[in-house]
Amino acid sequence: AVVAASLGAWQAWRAQAPGVLEWDGAAWQWQGREGRAEMALDLDGWLMIRFKPAAGRTQWIAAARRRCDGPWPQLRSALCSPRVADPLQAPPAL
């Protein structure tokens, strides 16, 4: 199963058009579409990201550290951070 998943991910990465995954602190954008990005696989220098646009089909994004123009640790951190519904909203009282 791991070999099949790796082969599928490699083929997706090779066929993928270059693009920019952006996080503005509130929402993710991929190729001009807003959506949700989740890390599906983290191999340190290589990531498989599941992008779920607000409308449309889920897309898989393969990212490699050596091809990343931005800061790699911050990308990994943003993808792994817990989601906050409204960062300005006060936390619930305990």
Helices and strands as residue ranges (DSSP letters): H 2-15, E 21-23, E 28-30, E 33-42, E 46-53, E 59-64, G 65-67, H 72-80
